[in-house]
Amino acid sequence: MSSTILDTSIEFLKGVGPKRAELLAKELNIRTFENLLFHFPFRYEDRTKFYEIKNIQADLNYVQLKGEIIYIEEIGDKFKKRLVAKLKDDTGIIELVWFKGVKFLKNQIKVGKQYVVFAKPNSYRNYINLVHPELEEISEYKANIQSSLQAVYPSTEKLNRSGLASKNILKLIKTLLNQIKGHIPENLSQSILQENSLVSREPAIINIHLPSSVDNLKKAIYRLKFEELFFIQLDLLKLKLINQNKLKGFPFEKVGDSFMNFYNKVLDFELTDAQKRVLKEVRKDLGSGKHMNRLLQGDVGSGKTIVALMSMLIAIDNGFQAALMAPTEILARQHYEGIKEMLEPLNLNVAVLTGSVKQKERRQIHDGIESGEIQLLIGTHALLEDKVKLKNLGLVIIDEQHRFGVAQRAKLWKKNIQPPHVLIMTATPIPRTLAMTLYGDLDISIIDELPPGRKPIKTIHWFENKRLRLFGFLEKEIAKGRQIYIVYPLIEESEKMDYANLDEGFQHIFQRFPPPKYKVSIVHGKMPADTKNYEMSRFVSGETDIMVSTTVIEVGVNVPNASVMIIESAERFGLSQLHQLRGRVGRGAEQSYCVLMTGNKLSADGRLRMKTMTETNDGFKIAEVDLQLRGPGDLQGTQQSGTPINLKLTNLSKDGAIIELARSAANKILESDTILNSEENSVIMNYLRKRNRGKVNWSQIS
């Protein structure tokens, strides 16, 4: 019965109707009683506190006044029409102004009546007024006030115009709560409620909308955050259990000649302890007979590719093919050149398949992978084409996985009777709280040390007044035989943004470093692919000294001779992007530098980003600061893990402790009742069934 009430169309709630229902669905995706119930406030206002008019100042936030309307007049005509009223209390008079709904308001507001007014003070020509204030008669205010804290809801301009501003949404929610009281089902077991000191679901929902006290509001928010995280973690951990226990993987039972010869005879450097640890984790997975689904995190230059290559050699030793999928052609070709050279002494058959491979060669590659002659295939999205038929794909490595959608990767899996083992690599450090929420169904390995001998990149922040010093520094580096990246945030000039742009920057660099003494490349995303690849290849081969670029070089260009990264208008970039760009240098034996150029006016966030970059090279520390500054971003839609994540309350940068508790609770439940069929857990199972109805399961493809 309860679910039937909550599933009722919003149009049948008193005060809504068909037109408003259509608008609520379009603007806020509110279609049912339940959707409205979970349209949470984003802040609360104390509506019991009143200001005196004499104390109103322009720098105050929202204020509430009580007084008598002594004057009202419609002023101006057509587009300049406005309604002006004056409110008087014992301490003074203040002007109220409305530019919208003039005709309606003029008929509603009565001179001589007492009103409660709520608005943000505004300064106009050195005197203070209130623009578009909320207005209630004293009697109406007293009837509506139920709590010192009044919820404020997200709304839109269209909803405001249709009488569905925050105040009206609150009225609808009050109506709804009265109608469904006693019919909001619990979805957590009694043991979870008791062990985590959580209030029940119905009082939590009532108190988040109509808080009876500050303490009850805090308990309500905590309970509802725990709930949304608990079910996300439960989904993720269930997927992990399915992968571990039900989804069989090809058993790679031996570590054979290819692996051992490579390790003992070809590899000319010692693996770091972190690389050895991760390799052991991968070997254990591959030999278990269960499907491997592992995320490999490692900062730029930490040696993820060697771990991936040695994992692929285990697959080849067991009679299977391996594939490495990269997001760009240049990255795929760099992987191919590097891996082919390393594997030459082993006589293994390696091929590369990208969009630019000619038809004749493409047919030969197709034949080679279908027959099994090609043992290791490296490529881009071209690997996903229907014509690509692998004989026995045993392991897939996905580099920079965020560049591929899950639906795309599913195509690769369909080429096999059984899903291949999966190793996902990312050079974007992911904070623990975010990793637990986005990738909680994957096993996670971390390479947390750089190879010995790597010199840390020196990062400098310079303002525009150091431009001449910068040019002198670049001349010296080029004279040493080094190469330079100069990265810009925009391709063309924008009227709205005065950040340095690529076209103008290229002209300045070209004038300051003229040919034939200097050679300059330019690369950006709007170039045709073949032109872009040509320009990049010139820089990679050392033909050009400077590459002027947008962020297309963020991932995938490996030029050990490039020792300087200049990032123009660095305040325009997020921390993780700055860190990725910095990682393009520091790949050779020479000292490398990253120079962050900014304008003189920096926001507090901008200053913190520059300070963080100059103080640390640790990607995980940088990722934590980035998460605090920007939040987790848009986590809705089809996630990499396949779990729909729609966080209404949780802040992943601040709620790490609740995430840990929710994951622990979900783990404990699944350990004792894997399929949730006990009587106590029936409320959890019922809610899960309803919540996941109609969802696509991407669990097998990470």
N, C-alpha and C positions, 0 to 999 in steps of 0.2 A: 504493500500500500504506500509506504513512504517514498519509494523510488518513483511510483506513478505520480505522486504530487509534485516531486521535484522536477520530473520530466515535462510537466505541463508547459505549453507554449506561453511565453511572456505576454502575448497579446491578451490573455484571459485574466491578467492581473488588473484589479481596479485602478483606473488612472492611466492605463496604457492604450489598449485598442490596436487595430491593424496598422494604422499609419505610424504611430510611435514605435510599435513592435518592429516594423520594417527598418526604421531608422536606427533603433538600438542594435539590431542585428548587423546592419551595415557599418555603423560607426564603432561599436564596442564588442561586436561578436556576442552580444547577449541575446539568446534565443529562447531560453527556458528559465523557469524559476531558479533552478540550480545555478545557471550562469550568473544571474543577478545576485544571488546569495554570495557568490565568490568574486564579485566585483568589489574588491577591498578598497578602503580609504587609503590615500597616500599621505595624509597628515590629519591632525586634530586641532581644533581651536577651542580656547576657553571662552565659552559664551555666557559666563556668569560675571565676567569682569567688565566694568564700564569706565570709560575715560571721561574727564571733564573737557569741554571744548577749549578752555584756556590752555590746557596741557598738550594739545595736539601739535606734533611737529612733523615735518616732511620726511624725516628719516625713520619714523616709526613703521613697523610692519602693519598688519591689519588692526584696526581699532573698532571698538563698539561704543556707541553713544546713545543717550536716551534724552529725548526732548520733544518740543512742540514745533510743528511746521507752521511758520508765520507768514510764508510768502511762496507763491508758485507762479511761474510764467513761462510760456513758450516763446523762444527768441529765434530770430532768423527765419529763412525760408529755404525750401527745397533741400539741397544737399547740406546746407549749413544749419539746418534746424536743430535746436537743442532745447531741453527742458531744464530750467533752473529753479531750485527751491532753496529756502533758508530754514535751518534748524536752530532752535534757541533752547539753551538750558540756563541754569542759574549763573553760569560763568561767562557766557558769551554767545556769539552767533557764528555759524559756519555755512558755507555754500555747498549745495549738492548739485551735481550736473549729470544729465543723461543725454547721450547722443543717439541712442537706439531705443525703439519702443516708446517714442515720445507721446504719440496719441493715446496709447493704452494707459501709460503711467499717469498722464494728465487727468484722466477720468478716475483713476484709482486713488490718487493721493488727495487728502482733504486738509485744507487749511484749518488750524485750530485743534487738530487731533494730535495725540501723543504717539510717537513712533520710536522703535529701536532701529538704529542705523548701523550697518557693518560695512567697512570699506578700508582700502589702503589710502592714507593721506597722499595728496599730490600737490606739488608746488607749481603755481602758475603766476608769472609776473609778480613775484615776491609776496604772494599771499597763498594761503593753504585752502584747498577745497577737496571734496570727495567726489571722484568720478565713478559713475555707475555703481553706487552703493546698493547693498541689499536693504530692503525696507520691510518692517513688520509692525503692525499695530501692537501696542503694549499687550493687549489681551491675547492676541494671537501668539506672541512671543512666549508668554507665560504658559499657554496651553501646550506649546511644542517643546519647550525646554525640558529634557528628561535627564540631562547629565551636564556636568561642568565641561565635559569634552565633547565637542560636536565634530563628527566625521566630515572630512572633505574628500570628494570623489573625483577621479579623472572624468572629464567630459570633453566635448568638442564644440567648435563654433556652431556646427549645424544643430547639435542637440540643444545648445543654449538658446538658439533662435526658436526652437520648437518647444520651449518650456521644460527642458530636461537638463538644466544646470545642476550643479552639485546638490543644492538644497532640495531640488525636486526629486533627484535620485534617492536622497535620504528618505524622503516621504514615501517613495515606492517601496524601499527596503523595510521601512516600519510597517507598512501595510502587509508586505509579504511575510515578515516575521510573525505578525499576529495570526496570519492565515495558516502557517505551516508549523506553528509551535507544537512540539510533541511528535513531529514527523521527520526530524532530521536524524538519520540513522548513525550510530557509532560505527567507525571503521577500524578501530584499534582494539586489540584484546585487552581484557582487564589486567593481565600481568604486565603488559607494556605500559598501560596507564599508571599502574602502581609503581613499577620499577623506575620510571622516568619522571614521576611526580607531575603527571599531566592532567589538566582538567578535561572533563568530558567534551565531546564534540559540539553538542548543541549550545551549552553555555559559552563555549569559546567563540562560536560564530555570532551569537547574540552580542557578546561583549566587544567583539572587534568592530561591530557597527554602532552599538549603543552602550559604550563603556559605563559601567556603574561606578567605577573608581579607576585610578591610575594603576593600582596593583592588579585589578582584574583584567585590565587591558593588556598589561605585560604578560600575564599568564595566558591570555587568549592568543596573543601573537606568537608566543613561544610554542604553544600546543600546535598551532596551524603551520608554523614553519617545520616543526618536527614531522608532522603528518605528510607534508608535500615531499620532504626529503626521504622519509621512511619508504614511501612507495616507489620513488625513483631508485633507491638503493635495492629494494626488494626485486624490482624488475631486472636491474643490472646483475645482481647476484644469482638470480634464477637463470639468466642467460649463460652466466659463467658455469653454473652447475650442469646445464644442458651440454655445453661445449666439453666440459671435463668428463662427464659420465655417460652421455648418450651419443654424442657425435664422435664417431671413430675417425682416427687419423691414420695416414699411412705409417706403418712402423718402420722407422729407419734404425735398424738394429745394429748396424756396424759403422765404425769410423774407419774408412778404408784408405787405399793408396793415395787417392787424389788429395784428401785432407792431410794425411801424414807427410806426404812428399812436399806439399805446399808449406806446411808448418816447419818442417825440418830443413828443407833445402832451398825454398824460394824466398820465404819471408826473411828479409835482411834486417829486421829490428825486433826488439823484445816487445811483446804485447804488454799493455799496462795491466795492473791488477784488476781494474774495473772491466777492461775488455775480456780478460780471462773469466771473471765472475759471470758476466753476461753470456759468454759462449757456453759455459757449463749449464746455465739455466736453459739456453736454447737446446743444447744437446739432450738434456734430460727430457724436455718436452717432446722432441722429435723421436726419441726412443721409447716413449711411454705407450704408444699405440692409441693415444688420445689426440684429438685435434688441437694443434697449437694456435693460439690467438694471442699474440704478444705485441705490446707496444714498446719500442726501443727509443728512449729519450737520451739525447746526448748533445751537448753544446757543439757549436761549429768547431770543427777541427779535432773532435774527441776520438775519432776513429771508428765511427759507426759502420762505414762501408766495408772495412776489413772484416768486422764481425759478420756482416751480411754475406760477404763473399765466402767466408769459411763455412757458414751455415748452408749455403748453396752447394758447396763441395760435398757436404754430408749427404744431401739429396742425390747428387750425381753418383756418389759411391754406392748408393742403395738402388741404382738403376732407374732413377727418376729424373725428369727435367726440372729446371728451376727457371723462374722468370723474375726480372727486376723491372718494375714500372716506375718511370720518372715523369714529372709534370711538364717538362719542356724538352724540346729537341736537343738543345745544347747540353743540358744536363745528362740526357740519355747518352749522347755521343761521348761526353766526357767519362761517364761510367764505363762505356764500352771500350774506349781507348785505354783507360787505366787498367781495367780488368783483363782485357785481351793481352796486354803486355805482361801482366803478372802471371797469367796462366799459360803463356807460351811454352815454358819448359815442360808442362804437363800434357801437351798435345790434346787439349780439350777443344771442342767445337763451340765457339761463341759467335752469336750473330746479333745485329742491331736492326730493329724495325721501327722506322719513324715515317711520318707523312711524306717526307721528301725522297724516300728510297724509290728508285726507278722501277718500272713495271717488271722488267726482265729479272732484276735482282730480287724483287719482291716475290715473284713466283718461285724462284729457287729457295728462298727462305721458307716460304709456305710448305714446299715439298720437304725441306729438311726438318722442320719441326713436326710435321705430320708423321714422318718416318721414324723420328726419334734420333736422327743423325745429329741434329743440333741439340746440344745438351743444356746450354745456358742461353736464354733469350733476354735481351735488354731492349726496352722500347718505351714509347709514349702511349697515348690513347690508341695508337695504331694496333696495339696488342688486343684491343677489345673488338676489332672487326670480326664479323661472322666468318670470313674466309680463313682466319687464323685458327687452325685446329692442332692443338698439341697432343702428342701421343700419350704421354703420362705425366702430366704436370703435378709435381709433388710439393713444391714450395714456391710461394710468391712473396717477394719483398716489395713493399710499397714505400717509395721515398717521398717525403713531405706529403703525408696522406691527406692533409686538409685541402690539397689541390684536386682531389678526386671525390666525386659523389659516390655514395654507397650503391646507387642504382647502376652506375657505370661499372663499378667493380664486380657487381653481381654477374655481369656478362662473362667475365673471366672465369668465374666459378662454374658456369654452365658448360664450359668446355671439358669438364671432368665428370666422371660418374660419381666421384666422391670429392668433397671440397679439399683443396690442397691446404697444407699448413700455411699460416699467415704470420709474417713479421712486418710490422709497420714501423717505419723510422721517422722521427721528427727531430729537427734541430731547433724547434721552438720549445724552450723549457716551459713546462706546464706546472703551475703551483699545485701542491698536494690536494687542496680542497677542490680545485677545478678538475684535476685528474680523477679524483674519487667520484665526481658527479658526472663528468662527460665520458670517462673511459673505465668506469667501475666494473665492467664485465670483462675487461682485458687483464691479463697478467702484465705487469709493468717492470721493465728492466731499465736501469739508469747507468750510463757511463758518466761518472762524475769526476773524472780527472783527465787532464790533457797529457799527451805523450811527452816524455822528458825532453828537455832542450828547446821546447817552444817558448819563445819570448812573449810575455804578455804585451798586448797592443797598448801603446800609450795614447790615451784619449785626452784631447784638449778642447776647451770651449773658448772660442774667440768671438767677440762682437765685430760688427762691420768695420770699425775703425782699425782693425788689424789686417785689413785686406792686402796692403802692400807687403807686410811681413809674411803673409801667407804665400804670395807669389814668389817671394825670394826663397822661401822654404821649398816650394815645388821645383824651382830651377835647380837647387842643390841636389834634390832627390833624383831628378831626371839625369843630371850630370853623373850621378853614381850608377846610372843604368837601370834605375827603378821605374815602375809604371804607376800611374795615378788614376783613381776613380773620382769623378765629381758628379754627385747625385743631386738632382733637383726634384721638388715635389710636384711641379706642374709642367705641362707641355707648352701651353700658350698663356699669354697674359690674360688675367681675369680682372675685371673692373672691381669685383668685390674683394679680391684678395691681393695684397701687395707683396706676396712672397716671391722670391726670385723664381724666374721661369726658365725653362730649358732653352728656348729659342734665343732669348736675350743673353743668357749665360754662355751659350755656345759662341756667340759673336764676340763677347768679351774675352773668352779664353782664346779664341782663334786669333784675335788682335794681339793679345799679350804673349802668346806662344805661336808665332807665325811659322809657316813652312818656308823653306825646306828644313830649317833647323829642328822644328818640332812637328810631330804628326798627331792629329787629333781625330778620334772616332766620335760619332754621335749615335745613340741608340734610344728608341722609345717605343712604347706599345702600339702606336698608330702606324708604325712602319710595316711594309709588307714583310712576311716571315723570312723570305730569302735575303732581302736587304739587311734585315736585323741580324740574321745568322752570319752574313758576310762580314758585317762590321764587328760583331763579337769575335769572330774567328781571327780577324786581323789583330785585335787586342790580345787574344789568347796566345797567338803565335809571336807576339812581340813586335809586330810591324808598326803599331801606333804607341805613342807614349802616354796619351791621356784618353780616357773614355768619359765623355760627357753623356749622362744617362738619366733616365727616370728610374723608378724602383724595379724595372724589369730585371736588373742584375741582382736583386735581393737574394734569390735562390739560384744556385746552380753554376755560377762561374767560378772556376778554380784556376787562378793565375798566381802561382807562387812568387813570381817576380813583382807583382803589384804590392807595394808597401805602404801606400797612402790612400785613405778614404776621406774625401771631403764631402760633408753633407751640408748642402745649402739650405737655409731656412729650416734648420734642424728642429725648431720649435713646432713645426708643422707635422712632425712625425710622432707616432706613439713609441713608447720605450721598446717594445718587442721588435718593432720594425728597425729602430736605430741599432739595436743589438744585432739583428740579422745582417744589416748593411755593413756594420763594423766587421762582421765575420768573414767578409769577402777578402780582407787582408789578413796578414799574420800567418800565411800558409807556407812561407819560406823560412830560411835560416836568418834572414836579416831582421833588424828591428823595424816594426811597422807602427803606423800612426793613424789615428782617426781624429779629424778636426771637425768639430761641430760649429758651424757658422750661424749666428742668429742676429736679428735686429736688437737694438738696445732695450726696447720695451718688451719685457717678458712677464707673463702671468706667473702666479705662485706655482701652478702646476708645471709650467714651462721651466722655471728655475729648478724645481725638484727633479725633473727629467734630466736636465743638463748635469746637475750635481750627482745624480745616481750614476750616469754614464761615465763621468770622470773619476768616480770613486771605486767602481768595481767592474770586473770583467765576468763575474759570476752570473750566468744566465738565469739561474733559479732565483737569486736575490732580485735581479732586475724584473723577473716575471711577477714576483710577489708585489713589488712596488707598482708595477703596471696594473695589476688586478685591483689594487686599492684605488688607483687614480681613475681608471676607466670602467671598473666593474667587469663582469664576465662577458659583456656584449650580448648579442642576440643568440639565445640558446634555444629558440623555438624552431620547429620544423623537423625535417628528417636529420637526425643526428648521425655522427660517424658510428656510434655504437648501436644505433637503431632504436634507442629508447627516446620517446617523445619527452622533451624537457621543457616545461613551461613554468618558470619560477615566478610566482605571484608575490611572494613575501621574502624569500630568502635572498640574502646578499652574500655571495660566495666569498667575498673578500673579508667579511666580518663574522660570518656564522660557521667558522670551521669547527668549533666545539659541538654545535648541534649536528653537523654533518657526521662527525665521528660517532656520536651517540646513536643517530638514526641508522648508520651502517652497522654498528655493533648490534643493535636491536634486531635488524633484519637478518644478520648472520645467525644470531642465536635462534631465531624462529625457524630458519631453514635447516639448521643443524638437527633440530629435534623433530621437525615436521616438514620434510622437503616438499611435499605436494599440498601442504596446507589443508589437510582433510580432517583435522581434529575439530571437535565441537568448539573449543575455545577460539580457534583461528578461523571459524566459518565467516565471521564478520569481515575479516581481512580478505578472504577468498572472494566473497560476494562483491566487495568493493573493487577488487582487482579485475574481476570479470567485466564489470560495468565500465570501468575506466579504460580497459584495453580493447573494448569492443571495436572491431573494424580496423585495428592498427596493423600495419605491415611489420612482419618480423624479419629484421635484417641480421639476426644474431649470428648467423654462420659466416657473415662476411665482414666482421669487425665493425 
